[in-house]
């Protein structure tokens, strides 16, 4: 039998009246007469390490609830002890306040200028200067001495598998991945490795080991291609951070111009201000790119 629209509406209205709605921001804790609301508790979630911030609210809520209660009780006991009035704590509080206010001022000044459109414009500007270079997909095996490196090369000449040899012989952290360093430009490598790697043809390995400060390397080049600029989404956050830093530096320089600043060394002798120092020769501009693998390092 069909239920009429009127009866349906009446039934829904009855449910609404019979079921009390949860307050928009209910009180979830009362400690010594002080109330804490749900939103106050959940605000503290942003201070957690990133791996915990992704936890579902219903799972993390009890932890945060107990934490906010404990923090209140500890702080109350600390205030009663008089420790807040000691010179060391007062100094630390003043320093913390100074840093928080300064940071809020700086980020308040720059946040409106670091828009997505501005970051995209910066990306387009950088990409125009992206160097026309080759990049190679490189693997390496890092060992302690030349003799071991030559033994690895001998094994390769006897049809040894480079990836398996890297896994068993290399002391580098990339050993588990078969010595894979990914795609790198020559300029991103230590000079010795760059020269040796880009002298190899795709699919070949070095028949002479290469010595660096890290040890002795046997190299293999899997592929060589034209270097590709990173995609916008890959470097968006890095560019935003860079632009924020640049904007802050500009603000600080302007503040210094309007102030009477005198600097002295530890012996009380005058020191030149930053703008008075002889500028160094500018380095070649490096394009923004995805973070390259770190230089080969020894496993600890």
Backbone as a ProteinNet text record, in pm:
[ID]
protein_1_A
[PRIMARY]
XXXXXXXXXXXXXXXXXXXXXXXXXXXXXXXXXXXXXXXXXXXXXXXXXXXXXXXXXXXXXXXXXXXXXXXXXXXXXXXXXXXXXXXXXXXXXXXXXXXXXXXXXXXXXXXXXXXXXXXXXXXXXXXXXXXXXXXXXXXXXXXXXXXXXXXXXXXXXXXXXXXXXXXXXXXXXXXXXXXXXXXXXXXXXXXXXXXXXXXXXXXXXXXXXXXXXXXXXXXXXXXXXXXXXXXXXXXXXXXXXXXXXXXXXXXXXXXXXXXXXXXXXXXXXXXXXXXXXXXXXXXXXXXXXXXXXXXXXXXX
[TERTIARY]
83.1	0	87	49.7	128.3	107.3	216.2	207.1	192.5	94.5	71.2	183.4	200	303.8	283.3	155.6	125	170.7	141.6	180.8	333	401.6	547	608.2	557.4	607.4	582.2	464.7	430.1	523.6	557.6	645.9	786	836.5	968.4	970.3	863.3	854.5	855.3	783.1	780	919.1	995	1130.7	1219.2	1203.8	1283.8	1254.7	1127.9	1089.9	1130.8	1128	1156.4	1304.8	1388.5	1532.6	1604.4	1660.1	1728.2	1851	1866.2	1981.8	2103	2219.6	2342.9	2375.5	2418	2455.4	2564.2	2562.1	2661	2803.2	2823.9	2957.2	2942.7	2915	2883.7	3004.1	2975.8	3079.1	3116.5	3245.9	3289.4	3375.4	3410.5	3486.9	3466.3	3457.9	3452.6	3557.4	3650.9	3758.9	3760.7	3732.4	3727.6	3636.4	3526.4	3430.6	3459.5	3573.9	3609.2	3559.4	3484.3	3427.7	3517.7	3521.8	3590.7	3491	3483.2	3391.5	3461	3379.1	3433.1	3531.7	3494.4	3582.1	3714.8	3713.7	3838.7	3932	3873.8	3954.3	4012.6	3928.3	3973.7	4072.6	4073.3	4172.4	4313.9	4332	4466.8	4517.8	4429	4469.9	4576.9	4568	4662.8	4805.1	4821.6	4955.5	5019.6	4943.3	4996.6	5089.5	5180.1	5260.9	5170.5	5218	5134.8	5075.6	5151.5	5101.2	4977.6	4957.5	4841.3	4726.3	4756.6	4652.1	4551	4594.8	4504.7	4414	4432.3	4349.6	4205	4108.4	3966.2	3938.6	3851.1	3822	3771.9	3686.8	3631.8	3737.4	3848	3956.9	4050.9	4078.9	4176.4	4112.2	3978.5	3910.6	3937.5	3923.9	3948.3	4090.2	4187.1	4326.8	4342.1	4287.3	4297.5	4221.2	4107	4025.6	4104.2	4165.5	4244.9	4369	4425.6	4544.2	4512.7	4398.7	4364.3	4333.9	4277	4252	4384.6	4474.6	4604.4	4684.5	4679.9	4754.1	4701.2	4569.7	4509.4	4555.7	4551.7	4588.4	4736.4	4820.6	4964.7	4991.5	4926.6	4947.1	4896.6	4782.5	4727.2	4823.5	4879.4	4975.5	5101.7	5143.9	5264.4	5244.5	5125.7	5096.9	5094.6	5036	5029.3	5167.6	5259.2	5394.3	5477.3	5432.9	5508.1	5620.1	5633.5	5745	5736.8	5613.9	5597	5661.3	5687.3	5746.1	5897.7	5957.4	6103.4	6167.8	6287	6352.7	6368.4	6408.5	6431.8	6303.3	6194.5	6067.6	6014.1	6025.7	5981.7	6057.8	6187.9	6270.6	6226.3	6200.7	6158.5	6022	5930.1	5797.7	5805.2	5888.8	5902.8	5962.2	6061.2	6123.9	6023.4	5945.5	5844.9	5740.3	5697.6	5598.8	5653.5	5778	5842.4	5846.8	5882.5	5893.6	5756.4	5655.8	5521.3	5463.4	5480.9	5429.2	5500.8	5633.8	5711.6	5670.2	5652.4	5612.5	5472.6	5381.6	5246	5247	5330.3	5341.2	5391.6	5501.2	5561.3	5466.9	5408.4	5320.6	5191.6	5148.2	5032.6	5060	5185	5223.2	5234	5278.3	5307.5	5197.3	5107.6	5014	4924.8	4885.8	4795.3	4864.8	4998.3	5071	5113.7	5117.4	5159.8	5034.6	4970.9	4850.2	4888.8	4792.3	4817.6	4857.8	4794.9	4827.4	4971	5014	5150.2	5252	5217.5	5307.7	5317.3	5204.9	5205.7	5289	5278.9	5358.4	5507.1	5540.8	5680.4	5728.6	5643.3	5675.7	5702.4	5613.3	5629.9	5760.9	5796.5	5921	6042.2	6036.9	6148.3	6161.7	6047.8	6050.7	6110.9	6090.6	6149.3	6302.2	6357.9	6503.4	6556.4	6466.5	6509.3	6615.5	6731.7	6842.4	6813.3	6861.3	6847.6	6961	6934.8	7036.7	6984.7	7077.1	7040.8	7033.7	6957	6956.7	6964.4	7027.1	7049.5	6990.8	6935.2	6887.2	7007.3	7053.1	7180.8	7160.9	7237.6	7252	7399.3	7424.5	7565.1	7581.7	7704	7743.7	7859	7843.6	7944.4	8013.9	8146.8	8225.7	8341.7	8414.5	8517.8	8650.4	8683.2	8816	8811.8	8921.3	8928.6	8925.5	8989.2	8994.5	8853.5	8771.3	8633.4	8556.3	8578.8	8512.1	8550.8	8679.3	8725.7	8665.3	8645.5	8582.5	8436.9	8370.5	8231.9	8228.2	8321.9	8327.8	8355	8442.5	8472.2	8346	8267.5	8142.8	8044.3	8042.8	7955.4	7998	8129	8180	8145.3	8125.8	8086.9	7935.1	7866.5	7719.7	7648.8	7715.7	7651.1	7539.8	7438.7	7324.5	7357.3	7352.9	7393.4	7307.8	7176.6	7086.7	7116.7	7138.3	7166	7302.1	7400	7531.4	7523.1	7441	7422.7	7360.5	7263	7195.7	7289.5	7382.2	7471.4	7604.1	7648.9	7782.3	7783.6	7684.7	7689.4	7663.8	7739.9	7721.1	7631.6	7580.4	7497.8	7354.1	7280.3	7141.4	7049.8	7098.5	7017.5	7035.2	7112.4	7141.9	7014.2	6918.2	6794.4	6717.5	6735.7	6669	6761.1	6862.6	6953.2	7043.1	7073.3	7162.7	7098.5	6965.8	6894.5	6903.9	6962.6	6970.6	6865.5	6791.9	6690.4	6750.3	6670.4	6717	6786.1	6907.8	6985.5	7054	7065.1	7144.4	7290	7377.7	7520.6	7551.3	7484.1	7508.4	7461	7379.8	7329.3	7419.7	7524.9	7614.9	7749.6	7820.1	7959.2	8035.7	8133.6	8200	8250.3	8315.6	8373.3	8264.9	8152.8	8044.9	7976.6	7960	7896.1	7974.6	8105.8	8191.6	8185	8194	8196.6	8061.4	7953.8	7820.9	7781.6	7809.2	7764.8	7861.6	7967.5	8054.6	8007	7911.7	7860.7	7740.9	7724.5	7606.5	7498	7374.3	7262.2	7280.4	7261.4	7273.8	7412.6	7507.3	7644.9	7683	7791.5	7842.7	7989	8038.1	8176.5	8273.1	8374.8	8475.7	8591.4	8589.3	8686	8606.7	8639.3	8566.1	8596	8503.2	8516.7	8530.5	8636.8	8660.8	8602.2	8529.7	8480.5	8508.7	8467.6	8486.7	8406.9	8309.7	8225.4	8282.6	8372	8428.7	8449.7	8438	8458.6	8325.3	8293.4	8165	8181.1	8088.7	8071.6	7936.8	7935.5	7815.4	7751.2	7622	7549.6	7447.3	7438.8	7340.3	7236.3	7112.2	7004.7	6942	6932	6864.3	6915.8	6922.6	6957.7	6846.8	6802.1	6693.5	6710.9	6632.4	6632.8	6571.2	6636.5	6584.8	6448.9	6355.3	6220.1	6197.9	6138.8	6109.8	6005.9	6009	5909	5770.6	5668.8	5531.5	5500.1	5405.1	5371.4	5335.5	5252.5	5209.2	5325.3	5431	5545.8	5629	5626.1	5711.2	5632	5499.6	5415.6	5447.8	5454.2	5478.1	5618.3	5717.3	5854.1	5863.1	5795.2	5795.3	5726	5617.2	5545.1	5633.8	5707.3	5799.5	5909.8	5965.3	6071.6	6021.5	5902.9	5847.8	5818.5	5773.7	5749.3	5879.7	5985.1	6115.7	6167.4	6151.8	6197.6	6121.4	5990.5	5908.7	5947.7	5977.4	6018.4	6152.6	6245.5	6376.9	6361	6271.4	6247.5	6192.3	6098.3	6040.3	6146.9	6230.7	6335.3	6435.6	6469.4	6562.7	6504.1	6374.3	6309.1	6307	6285	6285.1	6423.5	6527.7	6664.7	6696.9	6642.4	6668.4	6613.3	6504.9	6442.9	6490.2	6592.1	6642.4	6788.7	6832.6	6973	7041.6	7103.4	7163.6	7315.6	7378.4	7524.8	7562.3	7656.8	7700	7846.3	7877.9	8014.8	8053.7	8182.6	8228.8	8252	8302.4	8317.7	8418.8	8502.7	8600.7	8552.2	8426.6	8370.6	8404	8463.7	8498.7	8380.6	8360.1	8245.7	8252.2	8135.8	8122.7	8039.5	8070	7989.5	7850.2	7751.8	7617	7610.4	7504.2	7491.8	7503.6	7437.7	7438.9	7574.1	7659.7	7791	7895	7861.1	7956.5	7972.2	8090.8	8117.1	8039.6	7954.9	7875	7961.4	7923.4	7995.7	7946.7	8029.7	7989	7863.3	7760	7634.4	7650.9	7589.5	7594.8	7491.1	7513.8	7418.3	7284.2	7179.4	7046.3	7009.5	6965.4	6926.8	6776	6720.9	6575.5	6519.3	6396.1	6330.2	6307.3	6332.3	6315.5	6280.9	6226	6198.3	6326.8	6314.1	6432.6	6511.4	6637	6722.2	6767.4	6797.4	6849.1	6976.6	6995.6	7115.5	7236.9	7349.4	7473.3	7486.3	7543	7555.3	7617.5	7558	7608.6	7622.3	7709.9	7736.9	7627.9	7588.5	7490	7547.1	7465.6	7510.8	7454.8
-118.9	0	124.5	219.4	340.9	428.8	493.8	586.7	725.8	799.8	932.3	1026.8	1132.4	1232.1	1297.9	1322.8	1388.2	1302.3	1171.6	1080.8	1073.6	1074	1065.7	1187.4	1307.1	1430.1	1429.7	1382.9	1378.2	1285	1171.3	1073.4	1131	1202.3	1264.1	1369.4	1449.9	1553.4	1490.1	1374.7	1304.5	1257.7	1203	1156.7	1273	1388.4	1504.4	1550.5	1542.9	1586.9	1485	1357.1	1251.3	1229.3	1268.2	1244.7	1375.5	1394.8	1521.4	1537.3	1652.7	1679.5	1710.6	1664.9	1693.1	1841.7	1903	2044.3	2064.2	2181.8	2209.4	2199.2	2241.8	2235.9	2199.4	2072.5	2032.9	2041.8	2059.6	2053.1	1906.6	1875.2	1735.2	1707.5	1813.4	1793.9	1913.1	1884.2	1988.2	1954.4	2045	2022.3	2139.2	2110	2214.3	2329.6	2295.7	2398.2	2463.2	2432.1	2489	2395.5	2449.4	2369.3	2368.6	2254.2	2241.2	2185.6	2249.8	2205.1	2111.1	2045.5	1952.2	2022.9	2143.4	2214	2251.8	2286.5	2320.2	2199.1	2083.9	1961.3	1929.2	1938.3	1899.5	1999.4	2123.2	2221	2173.1	2095.7	2049.1	1941.2	1890	1785.3	1836.5	1964.5	2021.7	2026.1	2014.4	2017.4	1878.8	1776.4	1639.3	1617.3	1518.7	1481.5	1444	1467.2	1448.4	1308.7	1207	1070.2	1045.3	1129	1112.9	1204.8	1310.6	1404.5	1340.8	1237	1170.4	1067.5	1046.9	949.3	997.8	907.3	946.5	1020.5	1121.4	1202.3	1117.6	1017.6	938.9	853.9	825.4	747.6	836.5	956.4	1044.1	1128.3	1145.3	1231.9	1193.4	1063.7	1029.3	1063.2	1046.6	1077.5	1227	1307.8	1453	1502.9	1440.2	1480	1463.2	1346.7	1322.3	1409.8	1436.8	1521.6	1663.6	1717.4	1854.6	1865.8	1760.5	1758.2	1754.6	1666.2	1654.6	1783.6	1845	1970.4	2079	2086	2185.4	2161.8	2036.9	2005.4	2032.1	1996.9	2022.1	2171.7	2246.3	2391.2	2456.2	2407.5	2461.1	2437.2	2316	2283.9	2368.1	2388.5	2468.5	2612.9	2669.4	2807	2819.4	2719.7	2722.9	2712.4	2647.2	2630	2757.6	2854	2979	2973.4	2862.6	2848.7	2949.6	2993.8	3089.9	3224.1	3249.8	3378.1	3372.3	3256.8	3246.7	3314.7	3371.3	3444.5	3362.9	3236.3	3154.9	3133.6	3103.3	3078.8	3207.7	3318.8	3447.7	3482.2	3456.7	3485	3398.4	3269.6	3177.9	3218.1	3259.2	3300.6	3425.7	3519.6	3642.7	3614.7	3524	3487.1	3417.7	3325.7	3254.1	3350.4	3444.1	3543.4	3627.5	3670.4	3752.7	3680.4	3550.4	3471.8	3447.9	3419.2	3393	3517.8	3633.6	3758.9	3795.3	3777.7	3809.5	3720.2	3591.5	3497.5	3530.8	3562.6	3598.2	3724.2	3821	3944.1	3915.6	3838.5	3811.5	3733.5	3627.4	3546.3	3620.2	3708.1	3790.3	3886.4	3935	4029.1	3960.9	3833.8	3770.5	3677.8	3633.9	3527.8	3567.2	3695.2	3737.9	3746.7	3760.1	3772.2	3636.8	3533.7	3400.9	3322.3	3364.6	3297	3184.3	3098.8	2991	3049.4	3160.8	3224.2	3276.6	3331.8	3383.8	3269.9	3160.1	3043.9	2985.8	2980.4	2929.7	3020.6	3152	3246	3226.2	3199.4	3173.1	3044.8	2944.4	2817.5	2838.9	2915.2	2941.1	3014.6	3106.1	3181.8	3090	3000.5	2907.7	2809.1	2759.1	2659.8	2717.2	2845.9	2909.1	2901	2897.1	2894.1	2752.1	2654.7	2516.3	2478.5	2431.8	2403.7	2286.7	2299	2190.3	2091.9	1994.1	1895.6	1755	1663.4	1522.5	1475.9	1371.1	1307.7	1157.7	1091.8	948.3	873.8	757.1	668.5	584.9	609.3	553.3	456.4	349.5	258.7	257	227.8	217.9	113.7	65.5	-25.5	42.2	66.7	137.5	39.8	35.8	-54.5	22.8	-43.9	25.6	44.2	-45	-37.1	-76	-45	-68.5	-216.9	-298	-441.5	-502.1	-462.9	-513.5	-463.4	-338.2	-281.7	-356.9	-390.5	-465	-604.8	-663.4	-795.6	-787.5	-679	-658.5	-645	-568.1	-550	-683.4	-764.6	-896.6	-983.4	-974.9	-1051.3	-1004.2	-874.8	-820	-869.5	-876.1	-925.9	-1072.1	-1143.2	-1284.5	-1300.2	-1196.6	-1197.4	-1188.6	-1129	-1107.7	-1004.6	-1018.3	-926.5	-804.9	-685.7	-564.5	-542.7	-560.7	-535.4	-629.8	-757.8	-856.4	-829.7	-788.3	-755.9	-634.1	-537.8	-419.1	-460.1	-548.5	-590.9	-665.3	-739.6	-820.7	-753.5	-659.7	-602.8	-455.7	-379.1	-234.4	-201	-104.5	-59.5	65.5	107.4	227.1	194.9	298.1	277.9	239.2	253.4	215.4	68.4	-5.1	-144.5	-227.3	-207.5	-287	-265	-147.2	-116.8	-144.9	-226.3	-259.2	-143.5	-55.1	58.4	169.5	174.9	270.4	413.4	503	645.1	727.2	664.2	735.8	818.3	907.1	994.8	1116	1142.6	1256.4	1328.4	1459.6	1538	1538.1	1564.4	1565.7	1665.2	1780.6	1885.1	1848.6	1744.4	1703.1	1601.1	1559.3	1456.4	1514.3	1448.4	1486.5	1477.5	1564.8	1575.4	1441.3	1362.9	1235.8	1141.6	1135.2	1047.1	1099.9	1231.4	1291.3	1264.5	1285.5	1262.6	1117.5	1026.1	883.5	835	877	829.1	875.7	1003.3	1056.4	1025.9	949.7	896.7	758.6	702.3	569.2	576.3	473.5	461.3	388.1	410.9	343.4	192.4	125.7	-19.4	-68	23	-18.5	16.1	-46.9	-22.1	19.5	78.5	126.6	10.2	7.3	-99.6	-58.8	65.4	112.8	175.6	141.2	199.2	348.3	419.5	563.9	591.9	665.1	694.8	830.8	835.2	960.9	957.8	1058.9	1063.3	954.6	896.3	794.8	653.7	635.7	503.8	483.1	357.1	321.8	279.4	338.2	315.6	239.6	145.9	84.9	135.3	194.9	260.1	182.3	200.4	146.7	251.4	275.9	369.1	288.6	298	222.2	297.5	430.8	509.3	652.4	716.2	858.5	927.8	1042.7	1116.3	1265.6	1344.8	1488.2	1513.2	1598	1629.9	1697.9	1652.3	1708	1796.1	1912.9	1996.9	1930.2	1955.7	1895.6	1952.4	1875.8	1923.5	2020.2	2108	2211.8	2152.5	2048	1989.4	1928.2	1887.9	1826.4	1927.7	2052.5	2153.7	2270.4	2261.6	2372.5	2411.9	2314.6	2345.2	2400.5	2345.7	2396.3	2540.4	2569.9	2706.5	2802.5	2756.8	2840.7	2872.8	2772.3	2794.2	2890.9	2871.8	2960.2	3104.1	3121.4	3255.8	3322.3	3243.3	3295.8	3343.4	3262.3	3300.4	3427.5	3436.7	3555.7	3680	3665.6	3779.2	3824.2	3727.9	3761.5	3832.7	3784	3848.8	3993.8	4015.7	4151.5	4241.7	4189	4266.2	4303.6	4206.2	4230	4333.8	4328.7	4427.7	4568.2	4579.5	4710.5	4759.6	4668.9	4705.9	4754.9	4689.9	4730.4	4869.4	4897.9	5029.3	5141.9	5115.1	5217.4	5218.7	5139.3	5130.2	5170.3	5215.5	5249.5	5126.5	5047.3	4920.1	4931.7	4892	4886.7	4748.2	4685.7	4551.7	4554.4	4467.7	4460.6	4314.2	4285.3	4148.1	4122.1	4003.1	3964.7	4050.8	4121.4	4210.7	4355.1	4375.8	4509.4	4596.4	4537.9	4615.3	4618.9	4732.9	4743.8	4640.8	4586.9	4492.5	4556.4	4527.3	4585.2	4523.9	4603.8	4552.1	4470.2	4391.3	4301.9	4375.7	4490.5	4562.2	4625.6	4636.5	4697.1	4594.6	4467.1	4362.7	4355	4320.1	4305.4	4185.8	4205	4092.4	3987.8	3862.9	3753.6	3739.1	3673.9	3649.8	3565.1	3606.3	3530.5	3392.4	3295.2	3157.8	3143.1	3047.4	3022.8	2982.7	3040.7	3012.7	2868.4	2801.8	2661.3	2652.6	2580.7	2571.4	2486.1	2516.5	2432.2	2296.4	2193	2057.9	1966.1	1850	1755.2	1723.9	1700.1	1676.9	1558.7	1584.8	1478.8	1388.1	1262.5	1175.2	1233.9	1212.9	1263.7	1192.3	1256.3	1192.9	1058.6	961	828.4	835.9	767.5	772.3	632.5	621.6	491.6	454.2	331.9	285.7	294.2	332.2	338	218.8
0	0	0	-84	-93.9	28.2	72.6	184	126.7	169.7	115.1	154.2	72.6	97.6	233.7	268.5	395.5	512.1	503.7	610.9	620.2	503.7	503.3	571.7	535.5	595.9	745.4	785.5	928	1002.8	939.7	1002.6	1021	918.8	926.9	1036.1	1042.2	1145.2	1283.4	1298.5	1426.7	1466.4	1369.5	1398.8	1445	1375.6	1412.3	1552.6	1592.9	1726.7	1831.9	1795.6	1892	1913.2	1813.5	1822.1	1849.1	1968.8	1998.6	1911.5	1848.6	1763.1	1849.1	1804.7	1877	1864.3	1973.4	1969	1866.3	1803.8	1698.9	1752	1875.7	1935.1	2083.3	2112.7	2250.4	2344	2470.4	2573.7	2591.3	2579.4	2587.5	2709.6	2784.4	2907.7	2999.6	3128.3	3230.8	3335.1	3355.6	3451.4	3549.7	3675.1	3778.8	3737.4	3671.3	3630.8	3497.5	3435.8	3304.3	3194.4	3101.5	2992.3	2868.8	2803.7	2675	2573.5	2458.4	2354	2256.8	2176.7	2076.8	1982.4	1936.8	1842.3	1906.6	2034.6	2103.6	2109.6	2133.3	2138.4	2001.6	1896.6	1763.4	1703	1754.6	1707.9	1733.4	1838.8	1875.1	1779.9	1694.7	1599.4	1503.3	1467.4	1370.7	1423.4	1555.6	1614	1617.1	1580.6	1580.9	1462.6	1472.1	1355.4	1239	1116.6	997	987.3	1030.8	1016.6	1103.3	1208.2	1294.6	1254.3	1181.2	1141.3	1046.8	976.2	881.4	949.4	1079.4	1151.3	1156.6	1148.7	1156.2	1287.5	1281.9	1400.6	1517.6	1488.3	1598.5	1667.8	1596.3	1656.1	1737	1685.2	1749.3	1859.5	1856.6	1953.2	2099	2138.4	2279.5	2324.6	2234.4	2267.9	2292.4	2201.2	2213.9	2336	2364.3	2479.6	2609.1	2625.7	2746.4	2751	2635.5	2629	2674.4	2631.3	2667.1	2816.6	2874.1	3018.7	3094.9	3052.7	3119.4	3109.7	2991.1	2971.7	3064.4	3078.6	3168.8	3311.8	3356.3	3494.5	3521.8	3425.5	3441.5	3448.6	3356.9	3355.1	3484	3535.2	3659.3	3775.6	3781	3887.2	3872.2	3746.7	3721.6	3765.3	3734	3774.6	3926.3	3992	4138.6	4202.1	4131.8	4186.9	4181.6	4100.8	4087.9	3986.7	3915.4	3821.8	3706.1	3676.4	3566.7	3597.5	3724.6	3764.7	3779.4	3751.1	3760.8	3639.8	3656.1	3546.2	3418.6	3431.3	3311.1	3232	3302.3	3234.5	3173.7	3246.3	3192.6	3065.1	3067.2	2949.6	2831.5	2858.1	2751.3	2696	2785.8	2741.6	2654.6	2694.3	2618.4	2480.9	2478.6	2351.9	2259.5	2317	2237.8	2183.3	2266.3	2223.7	2109.5	2123.9	2021.2	1887.1	1890.4	1767.2	1704.6	1788	1736.1	1669.9	1736.4	1681.3	1551.3	1550.2	1430.2	1313.6	1342.3	1236.7	1184.2	1275.6	1234.1	1147.3	1183.2	1105.3	964.4	954.7	824.5	733.8	785.6	701.3	668.3	757.6	727	613.1	604.7	499.2	362.4	360.5	231.2	181.3	269.4	229	110.8	106.6	-1.2	-136.6	-134.5	-261.5	-317.8	-232.3	-278.8	-318.4	-423.2	-472.4	-567.6	-599.4	-696	-831.4	-867.8	-996.4	-996.3	-883.2	-872.9	-877.6	-812.1	-813.2	-954	-1024.2	-1162	-1252.6	-1231.3	-1310.7	-1284.8	-1159.3	-1123.8	-1191.4	-1192.8	-1258	-1406.5	-1473.7	-1616.4	-1644	-1555	-1570.2	-1558.1	-1461.4	-1438.9	-1553.9	-1602.1	-1709.1	-1837.7	-1862	-1980.5	-1978.4	-1856.2	-1841.7	-1822	-1834.2	-1811.5	-1913.7	-1869.1	-1962.1	-2054.8	-2176.5	-2273.5	-2249.9	-2167.3	-2129.8	-2152.3	-2147.6	-2147	-2001.6	-1980.3	-1849.5	-1870.2	-1775.8	-1789.5	-1670.4	-1700.4	-1594.5	-1550.8	-1428.4	-1382.6	-1267	-1271.6	-1157.7	-1117.9	-991.5	-951.4	-841.2	-830.5	-722.6	-650.6	-521.8	-442.9	-349.2	-360.6	-276	-212.7	-122.4	-44.8	-116.9	-209	-270.6	-418.1	-486.9	-631.1	-664.3	-579.4	-605.7	-609.9	-513.4	-511	-632.6	-670.1	-787	-913.8	-926.5	-1044.7	-1047.2	-929	-921.9	-968.4	-935.1	-979.6	-1131.6	-1186.6	-1331.9	-1401.5	-1342.1	-1398.7	-1400.4	-1291.9	-1284.9	-1391.7	-1417.6	-1521.4	-1659.3	-1682.2	-1811	-1831.9	-1719.6	-1727	-1720.1	-1772.2	-1781	-1646	-1548	-1418.8	-1430.4	-1346	-1346.7	-1258.9	-1319.5	-1247.9	-1122.5	-1135.4	-1022.5	-906.2	-938.7	-833.6	-768.8	-850.2	-794.9	-702.9	-740.9	-655.8	-523.2	-529.4	-406.6	-312.2	-368.2	-284	-252	-335.5	-318.2	-274	-316.1	-292.2	-146.1	-94.7	43.3	48.8	-66.2	-72.8	-34.7	7	48.4	-67.3	-191.5	-308.1	-345	-267.1	-301.7	-318	-227.5	-232.4	-362.2	-423.2	-551.1	-669.1	-648.1	-756.9	-795.4	-699.1	-725.1	-805.7	-810.2	-895.7	-841.5	-920.3	-885.7	-959.6	-1049	-1124.9	-1238	-1295.1	-1402.7	-1342.9	-1387.9	-1338.3	-1453.3	-1439.5	-1533.3	-1487.9	-1579.3	-1548.1	-1437.3	-1442.2	-1343.9	-1203.8	-1192.8	-1062.7	-994.4	-1062.2	-1010.1	-971	-876.9	-854.1	-986.2	-1004.9	-1135.2	-1187.7	-1101	-1146.6	-1199.5	-1126.7	-1169.9	-1295.8	-1301.6	-1417.8	-1545.5	-1538.9	-1656.7	-1700.4	-1604.2	-1638.1	-1689.6	-1624	-1661.6	-1800.2	-1831.9	-1960.2	-2074.3	-2042.3	-2147.3	-2191.7	-2115.9	-2147.1	-2240.6	-2321.2	-2405.5	-2328.4	-2369	-2303.8	-2310.3	-2197.9	-2191.5	-2158.1	-2134	-2104.2	-1960.7	-1914.6	-1779.5	-1788.6	-1680.8	-1681.4	-1665.6	-1750.7	-1742	-1652	-1605.3	-1505.6	-1391.2	-1266.5	-1154.1	-1139.1	-1080.1	-1060.7	-911.1	-875.4	-733.7	-697.1	-584.7	-527.7	-377.4	-309	-163.7	-92	-161.7	-99.7	-114.9	-209.7	-235.6	-384.6	-428.8	-569.3	-630.3	-745.5	-811.1	-942	-963.9	-1095.3	-1145.1	-1263.9	-1315.8	-1429.3	-1441.4	-1556.4	-1599.7	-1730.3	-1785.2	-1860.8	-1815.9	-1879.5	-1996.7	-1983.4	-2085.9	-2082	-2198.7	-2207.8	-2285.7	-2234.1	-2299.2	-2273.7	-2346	-2319.7	-2182.6	-2105.1	-1972.3	-1983.3	-1902.1	-1905.8	-1782.9	-1803.3	-1686.4	-1598.3	-1468.8	-1379.6	-1406.7	-1374.8	-1387.6	-1273.1	-1297.5	-1199.6	-1063.6	-1063.4	-936.6	-858.3	-929.6	-863	-784	-826.1	-762	-703.8	-709.1	-663.2	-519.1	-429.8	-288.7	-266	-339.4	-326.7	-374.6	-485.6	-537.3	-440.5	-381.6	-285.5	-165	-118.5	-6.7	-45.6	-165.8	-214.4	-225.8	-283	-299.6	-165.1	-69.1	65.3	128.4	113.7	167.4	101.3	-30.3	-102.7	-57.2	-37.5	6.2	146.4	233.6	370	371	289.1	279.1	233.7	138.3	87.9	197.6	276.1	386	488.6	524.4	624.3	574.5	446.6	390.7	399.6	371.6	381.7	526.1	619.8	761.5	804.5	751.8	786.5	731.5	613.4	553.5	640.8	709.8	791.8	936.1	965.1	1102.9	1108.5	1224.1	1246.9	1305.2	1219.6	1260.6	1260.4	1369.9	1380.1	1431.2	1365.2	1403.8	1447.7	1545	1596.8	1612.3	1594.1	1612.6	1761.6	1793.3	1933.9	2008.2	1932.1	1993.7	1999.1	1958.4	1962.8	1844.2	1741.3	1621.9	1525.6	1459.3	1366.9	1254.9	1220.5	1109.8	1000.7	873.3	764.5	762.8	724.4	707.7	580.2	566	451	318.7	305.9	177.4	147.9	250.9	230.2	186.9	204.5	168.4	17.4	-26.4	-169.7	-221.8	-320.5	-369.9	-438.1	-416	-481.2	-624.4	-706.6	-846.1	-846.1	-918.4	-916.7	-976.2	-910.9	-962.6	-1072.3	-1160.1	-1269	-1209.4	-1261.5	-1207.1	-1233.4	-1128.3	-1142.4	-1146.9	-1240	-1248.9	-1137.8	-1101.1	-1002.7	-1065.5	-991.3	-1042.9	-928.3	-958.1	-851.9	-778.7	-650.4	-568.8	-622.8	-652.7	-706.3	-594.7	-622.5	-518.1	-459.3	-330.2	-266.4	-322.3	-303.7	-349	-282.4	-351	-294.1	-156.7	-61.3	75	130.4	222.9	281.7	378.3	379.9	474.6	615.2	711.6	851.6	925.8
[MASK]
++++++++++++++++++++++++++++++++++++++++++++++++++++++++++++++++++++++++++++++++++++++++++++++++++++++++++++++++++++++++++++++++++++++++++++++++++++++++++++++++++++++++++++++++++++++++++++++++++++++++++++++++++++++++++++++++++++++++++++++++++++++++++++++++++++++++++++++++++++++++++++++++++++++++++++

